Amino acid sequence: MLVPRHFASPPPRMTLLGRRVSSFQVCGAVGLVVATTLVSVLTWHLRLPPWIVPCLLTSGLATAFVLAMATKVLTGQETLVFYHHEIAILATSALQLQALGAPVLRVLDLNALWLGAFLVFGRQGCLMVGCCHGRPHHWGVRYSESHANEGFPACYVGVRLFPVQVLESLLVAAIVVAGSALAWRGAPAGSVLALHVVCYCAVRIWLEELRGDAARPYWGRFSEAQWTSTVLMAAVLASEWQGRLPRADWHFGVGLATALGLAVLALTGRARHRILAPRHADEVARLLRSLRSLRSLPQAPHGPIAVRRTSQAFGVSCQALGSVDGRPSTLYALSHAGRALDEREARVLSGLIANLVGARGARALLRGARGIYHLIVRDAPR
Protein backbone atom coordinates (compact mmCIF):
# COMPACT_ATOMS: atom_id res chain seq x y z
CA MET A 1 0.00 0.00 0.00
CA LEU A 2 1.37 3.39 -0.99
CA VAL A 3 1.88 5.89 1.82
CA PRO A 4 0.90 9.46 0.85
CA ARG A 5 3.84 11.85 0.81
CA HIS A 6 1.89 14.61 2.48
CA PHE A 7 -1.37 15.54 4.12
CA ALA A 8 -3.08 18.90 4.06
CA SER A 9 -3.40 20.81 7.30
CA PRO A 10 -6.91 21.51 8.61
CA PRO A 11 -8.02 25.12 8.05
CA PRO A 12 -6.67 27.71 10.51
CA ARG A 13 -10.22 28.80 11.28
CA MET A 14 -13.42 26.84 11.77
CA THR A 15 -17.09 27.70 12.09
CA LEU A 16 -18.44 27.20 15.59
CA LEU A 17 -21.95 28.28 16.57
CA GLY A 18 -22.13 30.43 13.48
CA ARG A 19 -18.86 32.24 14.17
CA ARG A 20 -15.42 31.91 12.56
CA VAL A 21 -12.93 31.16 15.31
CA SER A 22 -9.26 30.20 15.43
CA SER A 23 -8.63 26.46 15.36
CA PHE A 24 -5.81 27.08 17.85
CA GLN A 25 -8.25 28.62 20.34
CA VAL A 26 -10.70 25.73 19.91
CA CYS A 27 -7.97 23.17 20.61
CA GLY A 28 -6.83 25.21 23.59
CA ALA A 29 -10.36 25.27 25.01
CA VAL A 30 -10.71 21.50 24.58
CA GLY A 31 -7.33 21.00 26.24
CA LEU A 32 -8.37 23.19 29.15
CA VAL A 33 -11.54 21.14 29.71
CA VAL A 34 -9.71 17.79 29.48
CA ALA A 35 -6.86 18.94 31.74
CA THR A 36 -9.23 20.32 34.37
CA THR A 37 -11.32 17.14 34.30
CA LEU A 38 -8.22 14.98 34.78
CA VAL A 39 -7.01 17.04 37.73
CA SER A 40 -10.51 17.05 39.26
CA VAL A 41 -10.69 13.24 39.18
CA LEU A 42 -7.22 12.90 40.72
CA THR A 43 -8.03 15.49 43.38
CA TRP A 44 -11.12 13.49 44.37
CA HIS A 45 -9.20 10.19 44.33
CA LEU A 46 -6.37 11.56 46.48
CA ARG A 47 -8.86 13.16 48.91
CA LEU A 48 -7.36 16.62 48.51
CA PRO A 49 -9.35 19.74 49.41
CA PRO A 50 -11.94 20.48 46.67
CA TRP A 51 -10.83 24.11 46.38
CA ILE A 52 -7.53 22.93 44.85
CA VAL A 53 -8.96 22.68 41.33
CA PRO A 54 -10.50 26.17 41.06
CA CYS A 55 -7.39 27.56 42.74
CA LEU A 56 -5.11 25.97 40.14
CA LEU A 57 -7.41 26.97 37.29
CA THR A 58 -7.75 30.64 38.21
CA SER A 59 -4.09 30.99 39.16
CA GLY A 60 -2.91 29.32 35.95
CA LEU A 61 -5.17 31.32 33.66
CA ALA A 62 -4.35 34.61 35.39
CA THR A 63 -0.61 33.95 35.24
CA ALA A 64 -0.80 32.97 31.56
CA PHE A 65 -2.81 36.10 30.72
CA VAL A 66 -0.48 38.47 32.60
CA LEU A 67 2.61 36.88 31.04
CA ALA A 68 1.11 37.05 27.53
CA MET A 69 0.20 40.73 27.96
CA ALA A 70 3.60 41.59 29.43
CA THR A 71 5.35 39.86 26.53
CA LYS A 72 3.22 41.76 24.03
CA VAL A 73 3.97 45.09 25.70
CA LEU A 74 7.72 44.43 25.88
CA THR A 75 8.19 42.91 22.42
CA GLY A 76 5.29 44.38 20.48
CA GLN A 77 4.25 40.88 19.39
CA GLU A 78 1.77 38.36 20.70
CA THR A 79 4.03 35.39 21.44
CA LEU A 80 3.14 32.27 23.41
CA VAL A 81 6.11 30.20 24.59
CA PHE A 82 5.14 27.06 26.51
CA TYR A 83 8.24 26.94 28.69
CA HIS A 84 7.77 30.56 29.78
CA HIS A 85 4.18 29.86 30.80
CA GLU A 86 4.97 26.52 32.45
CA ILE A 87 7.70 27.98 34.64
CA ALA A 88 5.62 31.04 35.55
CA ILE A 89 2.51 28.99 36.38
CA LEU A 90 4.38 26.45 38.51
CA ALA A 91 6.27 29.19 40.38
CA THR A 92 3.10 31.21 41.01
CA SER A 93 1.22 28.12 42.16
CA ALA A 94 4.01 27.13 44.55
CA LEU A 95 3.98 30.56 46.20
CA GLN A 96 0.20 30.58 46.42
CA LEU A 97 0.01 27.07 47.87
CA GLN A 98 2.68 27.84 50.43
CA ALA A 99 0.77 30.94 51.53
CA LEU A 100 -2.43 28.90 51.87
CA GLY A 101 -0.71 26.13 53.82
CA ALA A 102 -1.56 23.51 51.18
CA PRO A 103 0.65 20.48 50.38
CA VAL A 104 2.88 22.19 47.81
CA LEU A 105 4.57 19.22 46.12
CA ARG A 106 1.40 17.12 46.00
CA VAL A 107 -0.53 19.89 44.28
CA LEU A 108 2.38 20.74 41.96
CA ASP A 109 2.18 17.12 40.81
CA LEU A 110 -1.38 17.81 39.68
CA ASN A 111 -0.36 21.14 38.21
CA ALA A 112 2.27 19.43 36.05
CA LEU A 113 -0.36 16.99 34.77
CA TRP A 114 -2.73 19.89 34.09
CA LEU A 115 -0.07 21.65 32.00
CA GLY A 116 0.86 18.45 30.18
CA ALA A 117 -2.73 17.55 29.29
CA PHE A 118 -3.31 21.07 28.03
CA LEU A 119 -0.17 20.89 25.90
CA VAL A 120 -1.36 17.67 24.23
CA PHE A 121 -4.25 19.57 22.67
CA GLY A 122 -2.36 22.84 22.36
CA ARG A 123 0.10 21.23 19.95
CA GLN A 124 -2.83 20.03 17.84
CA GLY A 125 -3.84 23.68 17.60
CA CYS A 126 -0.29 24.51 16.55
CA LEU A 127 -0.60 21.91 13.78
CA MET A 128 -3.80 23.50 12.51
CA VAL A 129 -2.52 27.07 12.31
CA GLY A 130 1.09 26.28 11.39
CA CYS A 131 2.94 27.64 14.40
CA CYS A 132 5.80 25.64 15.97
CA HIS A 133 6.08 23.83 12.64
CA GLY A 134 8.67 21.26 11.62
CA ARG A 135 11.52 21.42 9.13
CA PRO A 136 11.20 20.77 5.39
CA HIS A 137 10.94 17.01 4.86
CA HIS A 138 10.13 14.51 2.12
CA TRP A 139 6.97 13.60 4.07
CA GLY A 140 4.78 15.90 6.08
CA VAL A 141 2.01 18.46 6.28
CA ARG A 142 1.50 21.19 3.69
CA TYR A 143 0.01 24.57 4.53
CA SER A 144 -2.01 26.81 2.23
CA GLU A 145 -2.34 30.51 1.50
CA SER A 146 -5.11 30.70 4.10
CA HIS A 147 -2.51 29.83 6.74
CA ALA A 148 -0.15 32.49 5.37
CA ASN A 149 -2.95 35.04 5.77
CA GLU A 150 -2.99 34.12 9.47
CA GLY A 151 0.76 34.63 9.91
CA PHE A 152 2.29 31.39 8.62
CA PRO A 153 5.54 32.03 6.66
CA ALA A 154 4.62 32.52 3.00
CA CYS A 155 7.89 30.91 1.85
CA TYR A 156 6.72 27.57 3.27
CA VAL A 157 3.28 27.52 1.63
CA GLY A 158 2.96 24.20 -0.21
CA VAL A 159 6.20 22.82 1.27
CA ARG A 160 6.11 19.50 3.09
CA LEU A 161 7.00 20.11 6.75
CA PHE A 162 7.59 17.34 9.26
CA PRO A 163 4.58 17.29 11.65
CA VAL A 164 6.64 17.74 14.80
CA GLN A 165 3.55 19.08 16.61
CA VAL A 166 1.87 15.68 16.30
CA LEU A 167 4.95 13.85 17.55
CA GLU A 168 5.25 16.14 20.56
CA SER A 169 1.54 15.75 21.31
CA LEU A 170 1.84 11.95 21.32
CA LEU A 171 4.97 11.92 23.49
CA VAL A 172 3.50 14.37 26.00
CA ALA A 173 0.31 12.28 26.12
CA ALA A 174 2.44 9.28 27.10
CA ILE A 175 4.11 11.34 29.84
CA VAL A 176 0.71 12.48 31.13
CA VAL A 177 -0.61 8.90 31.19
CA ALA A 178 2.48 7.70 33.09
CA GLY A 179 2.26 10.62 35.52
CA SER A 180 -1.46 10.08 36.09
CA ALA A 181 -0.87 6.40 36.89
CA LEU A 182 1.87 7.40 39.31
CA ALA A 183 -0.39 9.91 41.03
CA TRP A 184 -3.31 7.46 41.15
CA ARG A 185 -1.14 4.90 42.97
CA GLY A 186 -0.29 7.49 45.61
CA ALA A 187 3.39 7.95 44.77
CA PRO A 188 5.37 10.25 47.11
CA ALA A 189 4.62 13.93 46.64
CA GLY A 190 6.83 15.45 43.96
CA SER A 191 7.28 12.20 42.02
CA VAL A 192 4.95 13.24 39.20
CA LEU A 193 6.49 16.69 38.96
CA ALA A 194 9.98 15.20 38.69
CA LEU A 195 8.87 12.65 36.08
CA HIS A 196 7.16 15.36 34.03
CA VAL A 197 10.17 17.68 34.02
CA VAL A 198 12.81 15.00 33.35
CA CYS A 199 10.87 13.26 30.58
CA TYR A 200 9.56 16.37 28.86
CA CYS A 201 12.94 18.09 28.94
CA ALA A 202 14.62 15.04 27.40
CA VAL A 203 11.94 14.84 24.72
CA ARG A 204 11.98 18.56 24.00
CA ILE A 205 15.76 18.68 23.47
CA TRP A 206 15.46 16.21 20.59
CA LEU A 207 12.21 17.63 19.23
CA GLU A 208 14.00 20.95 18.80
CA GLU A 209 16.18 19.27 16.18
CA LEU A 210 12.99 18.79 14.14
CA ARG A 211 11.54 22.27 14.66
CA GLY A 212 11.66 24.66 11.72
CA ASP A 213 10.13 27.92 12.95
CA ALA A 214 12.73 30.65 12.62
CA ALA A 215 11.50 33.10 15.26
CA ARG A 216 13.06 31.37 18.28
CA PRO A 217 16.41 32.57 19.68
CA TYR A 218 19.54 30.43 19.48
CA TRP A 219 22.59 30.79 21.71
CA GLY A 220 25.47 29.00 20.06
CA ARG A 221 24.52 25.54 18.79
CA PHE A 222 21.33 25.21 20.82
CA SER A 223 17.95 26.90 20.96
CA GLU A 224 16.50 28.67 23.97
CA ALA A 225 14.23 25.67 24.60
CA GLN A 226 17.19 23.28 24.61
CA TRP A 227 19.08 25.43 27.10
CA THR A 228 15.95 25.76 29.24
CA SER A 229 15.41 21.99 29.15
CA THR A 230 19.00 21.39 30.25
CA VAL A 231 18.73 23.80 33.18
CA LEU A 232 15.36 22.45 34.36
CA MET A 233 16.48 18.83 34.16
CA ALA A 234 19.68 19.63 36.05
CA ALA A 235 17.68 21.45 38.73
CA VAL A 236 15.32 18.50 39.24
CA LEU A 237 18.15 15.96 39.33
CA ALA A 238 20.01 18.10 41.86
CA SER A 239 16.84 18.30 43.98
CA GLU A 240 16.47 14.52 43.85
CA TRP A 241 20.14 14.08 44.81
CA GLN A 242 19.68 16.40 47.79
CA GLY A 243 16.46 14.71 48.89
CA ARG A 244 14.17 17.65 48.14
CA LEU A 245 12.31 15.55 45.58
CA PRO A 246 11.69 11.77 45.62
CA ARG A 247 14.66 10.04 44.04
CA ALA A 248 14.25 7.85 40.95
CA ASP A 249 17.54 6.34 39.80
CA TRP A 250 16.40 6.01 36.19
CA HIS A 251 16.02 9.80 36.03
CA PHE A 252 19.81 10.07 36.37
CA GLY A 253 20.19 7.63 33.48
CA VAL A 254 17.98 9.87 31.36
CA GLY A 255 20.04 12.87 32.43
CA LEU A 256 23.32 11.16 31.52
CA ALA A 257 21.99 10.06 28.12
CA THR A 258 20.74 13.59 27.47
CA ALA A 259 24.11 15.11 28.39
CA LEU A 260 25.91 12.70 26.04
CA GLY A 261 23.42 13.49 23.30
CA LEU A 262 23.99 17.22 23.70
CA ALA A 263 27.75 16.67 23.51
CA VAL A 264 27.35 14.70 20.28
CA LEU A 265 25.15 17.43 18.80
CA ALA A 266 27.67 20.10 19.78
CA LEU A 267 30.70 18.29 18.36
CA THR A 268 29.34 16.71 15.17
CA GLY A 269 27.32 17.67 12.13
CA ARG A 270 28.26 21.35 12.25
CA ALA A 271 27.92 21.84 8.49
CA ARG A 272 24.54 20.13 8.52
CA HIS A 273 23.28 22.26 11.40
CA ARG A 274 24.62 25.45 9.85
CA ILE A 275 22.60 24.84 6.69
CA LEU A 276 19.47 23.31 8.20
CA ALA A 277 19.17 25.71 11.16
CA PRO A 278 15.65 27.20 11.06
CA ARG A 279 16.71 30.75 10.26
CA HIS A 280 19.01 29.68 7.44
CA ALA A 281 16.50 27.19 6.03
CA ASP A 282 13.97 30.01 6.07
CA GLU A 283 16.42 32.13 4.06
CA VAL A 284 16.87 29.36 1.50
CA ALA A 285 13.09 28.96 1.20
CA ARG A 286 12.65 32.69 0.56
CA LEU A 287 15.58 32.63 -1.85
CA LEU A 288 13.99 29.84 -3.91
CA ARG A 289 10.67 31.65 -3.89
CA SER A 290 12.44 34.72 -5.28
CA LEU A 291 14.19 32.69 -7.98
CA ARG A 292 10.92 31.08 -9.05
CA SER A 293 9.40 34.55 -9.36
CA LEU A 294 12.30 35.62 -11.60
CA ARG A 295 11.84 32.54 -13.77
CA SER A 296 8.26 33.59 -14.51
CA LEU A 297 9.48 36.89 -16.02
CA PRO A 298 10.49 37.17 -19.68
CA GLN A 299 14.30 37.11 -20.02
CA ALA A 300 16.79 37.34 -22.85
CA PRO A 301 17.84 33.84 -24.01
CA HIS A 302 21.51 34.48 -23.19
CA GLY A 303 21.05 36.93 -20.32
CA PRO A 304 22.84 36.61 -16.96
CA ILE A 305 21.56 33.99 -14.52
CA ALA A 306 20.41 35.44 -11.22
CA VAL A 307 22.32 34.16 -8.18
CA ARG A 308 20.93 34.65 -4.70
CA ARG A 309 23.04 34.25 -1.56
CA THR A 310 22.14 33.56 2.05
CA SER A 311 23.61 35.27 5.11
CA GLN A 312 26.14 32.42 5.30
CA ALA A 313 27.32 33.13 1.73
CA PHE A 314 25.76 30.04 0.15
CA GLY A 315 24.69 30.87 -3.40
CA VAL A 316 21.89 29.33 -5.45
CA SER A 317 20.79 29.91 -9.03
CA CYS A 318 18.34 27.96 -11.16
CA GLN A 319 17.15 27.53 -14.71
CA ALA A 320 14.61 25.30 -16.41
CA LEU A 321 15.97 22.31 -18.33
CA GLY A 322 12.79 21.34 -20.10
CA SER A 323 11.61 17.73 -20.10
CA VAL A 324 13.85 15.02 -18.65
CA ASP A 325 12.40 11.49 -18.76
CA GLY A 326 9.05 13.01 -19.60
CA ARG A 327 8.93 15.38 -16.62
CA PRO A 328 9.88 19.07 -16.40
CA SER A 329 13.20 19.45 -14.60
CA THR A 330 15.24 22.26 -13.10
CA LEU A 331 18.98 22.79 -12.77
CA TYR A 332 20.25 24.41 -9.57
CA ALA A 333 23.82 25.68 -9.23
CA LEU A 334 25.13 25.63 -5.64
CA SER A 335 28.16 27.65 -4.58
CA HIS A 336 29.84 29.49 -1.73
CA ALA A 337 31.28 32.98 -1.95
CA GLY A 338 35.05 33.09 -1.59
CA ARG A 339 35.76 29.35 -1.50
CA ALA A 340 34.87 26.03 -3.03
CA LEU A 341 31.72 24.39 -1.74
CA ASP A 342 32.41 21.35 0.43
CA GLU A 343 30.83 18.09 -0.73
CA ARG A 344 29.06 17.58 2.61
CA GLU A 345 27.64 21.08 2.40
CA ALA A 346 26.52 20.45 -1.17
CA ARG A 347 24.69 17.25 -0.20
CA VAL A 348 22.92 18.87 2.75
CA LEU A 349 21.99 21.97 0.76
CA SER A 350 20.77 19.89 -2.19
CA GLY A 351 18.61 17.79 0.14
CA LEU A 352 17.09 20.93 1.63
CA ILE A 353 16.34 22.33 -1.83
CA ALA A 354 14.78 19.04 -2.98
CA ASN A 355 12.45 19.10 0.03
CA LEU A 356 11.60 22.77 -0.45
CA VAL A 357 10.67 22.42 -4.12
CA GLY A 358 8.70 19.22 -3.57
CA ALA A 359 10.92 17.06 -5.75
CA ARG A 360 10.66 13.30 -5.57
CA GLY A 361 14.41 13.13 -5.15
CA ALA A 362 17.54 14.53 -6.75
CA ARG A 363 18.09 13.50 -10.36
CA ALA A 364 21.80 14.11 -9.97
CA LEU A 365 24.31 16.07 -7.92
CA LEU A 366 27.40 16.78 -9.99
CA ARG A 367 30.57 18.61 -9.07
CA GLY A 368 31.50 21.32 -11.55
CA ALA A 369 34.39 23.72 -11.97
CA ARG A 370 35.57 26.10 -9.23
CA GLY A 371 33.82 24.19 -6.45
CA ILE A 372 30.32 24.68 -7.86
CA TYR A 373 27.83 21.81 -7.64
CA HIS A 374 24.96 21.24 -10.04
CA LEU A 375 21.71 19.73 -8.82
CA ILE A 376 19.10 18.42 -11.25
CA VAL A 377 15.66 17.72 -9.85
CA ARG A 378 12.47 16.63 -11.53
CA ASP A 379 9.72 19.11 -10.79
CA ALA A 380 6.85 17.48 -8.96
CA PRO A 381 3.33 18.89 -8.72
CA ARG A 382 2.46 20.08 -5.26
Protein Blocks (a to p, Z undefined) as FASTA:
>chain_A
ZZdfbdcdddfbdceehiacdfklmmmmmmmmmmmmmmmmmmmmnopafklmmmmmmmmm
mmmmmmmmmmmmmnopacddfklmmmmmmmmmmmmmmmnopafklmmmmmmmmmmmmmmm
mmmmmmmnopaiacddfbdcdddfklmmnopafklgoiacddfklmmmmmmmmmmmmmmm
mmmnopaehklmmmmmmmmmmmmmmmmmmpcbfkbccehjbcfklmmmmmmmmmmmmmmm
nopaccdfklmmmmmmmmmmmmmmmmgoklmmmmmpmklmmmmmmmmmmmmmmmmpccdf
kbccdddddfkopacddddebjeehiacdddddddehiacdfklmmmmmmmmmmmnopab
dfbdcddehhiacdddddddZZ
